[in-house]
Amino acid sequence: MRWLSGIIAAIIIILFLHDASVRIVQGAVVFLSFCGLYEYFNLIKLWVNPFTQYAGIILGTIATAFFIFYKNQSDLFFLVIIFILMITFLIHLRGEFEFKEKLIRMAFFYLGMMYISVLFSTWGWVVSLPNWHFWIF
């Protein structure tokens, strides 16, 4: 039965992409990024505490929105990445764990969050291209 729900979801997505404006699709991409970050941080909850989970979801969603809506400002783009990395250091370099354990936790947090944020941001960038329907499909 999963294939049936997948076909129905694909039809709804195709109809949505066909008629939606660029900003609505970009907003949907930010929402999907939020959902992906939520799922990712639920998968790694053994490696991060609840505060870190919520911080990762919020920072990742903000990063996705920033990368989509401010993509032409490359200086700010790198500043946001560095800012999020610094917050990651502040969150993970405290506590009672050994340094190696802290680095592993930081890698799970930062690399997973940035991977999802940048991956979804590319969908937001593609939507702003001419003939974006062709590139999406």
Secondary structure as GFF3:
##gff-version 3
##sequence-region A 1 137
A	DSSP	alpha_helix	2	19	.	.	.	ID=ss1
A	DSSP	alpha_helix	22	43	.	.	.	ID=ss2
A	DSSP	alpha_helix	50	69	.	.	.	ID=ss3
A	DSSP	alpha_helix	74	92	.	.	.	ID=ss4
A	DSSP	alpha_helix	99	127	.	.	.	ID=ss5
A	DSSP	alpha_helix	132	136	.	.	.	ID=ss6
###
